[in-house]
């Protein structure tokens, strides 16, 4: 079963061809991984941006809306208190 030089050369060419195909597939896979990581990175950036926006809104809510609601509630309580006092005064008359 002696192999000739031509058989060895043909086998070597087949191996080279197969390795080239594997390299190409690996390059495609690596490119796909890179693209997927880029997509994840872009998604992460969107999530981070949205989180920062939400955080800023929460700070704004805490710094402006809550004090405003406290003031409105206090004013409402004062009005209710005055009405009750006025009713009591009228009832005493």
For each residue, the residues with C-beta under 8 A, 3 or more apart:
1:
2:
3: 7 8 11
4: 7 8
5: 8 9
6: 9 10
7: 3 4 10 11
8: 3 4 5 11 12
9: 5 6 12 13
10: 6 7 13 14
11: 3 7 8 14 15
12: 8 9 15 16
13: 9 10 16 17
14: 10 11 17 18
15: 11 12 18 19
16: 12 13 19 20
17: 13 14 20 21
18: 14 15 21 22
19: 15 16 22 23
20: 16 17 23 24
21: 17 18 24 25
22: 18 19 25 26
23: 19 20 26 27
24: 20 21 27 28
25: 21 22 28 29
26: 22 23 29 30
27: 23 24 30 31
28: 24 25 31 32
29: 25 26 32 33
30: 26 27 33 34
31: 27 28 34 35
32: 28 29 35 36
33: 29 30 36 37
34: 30 31 37 38
35: 31 32 38 39
36: 32 33 39 40
37: 33 34 40 41
38: 34 35 41 42
39: 35 36 42 43
40: 36 37 43 44
41: 37 38 44 45
42: 38 39 45 46
43: 39 40 46 47
44: 40 41 47 48
45: 41 42 48 49
46: 42 43 49 50
47: 43 44 50 51
48: 44 45 51 52
49: 45 46 52 53
50: 46 47 53 54
51: 47 48 54 55
52: 48 49 55 56
53: 49 50 56 57
54: 50 51 57 58
55: 51 52 58 59
56: 52 53 59 60
57: 53 54 60 61
58: 54 55 61 62
59: 55 56 62 63
60: 56 57 63 64 65
61: 57 58 64 65 66
62: 58 59 65 66
63: 59 60 66 67
64: 60 61 67 68
65: 60 61 62 68 69
66: 61 62 63 69 70
67: 63 64 70 71
68: 64 65 71 72
69: 65 66 72 73
70: 66 67 73 74
71: 67 68 74 75
72: 68 69 75 76
73: 69 70 76 77
74: 70 71 77 78
75: 71 72 78 79
76: 72 73 79 80
77: 73 74 80 81
78: 74 75 81 82
79: 75 76 82 83
80: 76 77 83 84
81: 77 78 84 85
82: 78 79 85 86
83: 79 80 86 87
84: 80 81 87 88
85: 81 82 88 89
86: 82 83 89 90
87: 83 84 90 91
88: 84 85 91 92
89: 85 86 92 93
90: 86 87 93
91: 87 88
92: 88 89
93: 89 90
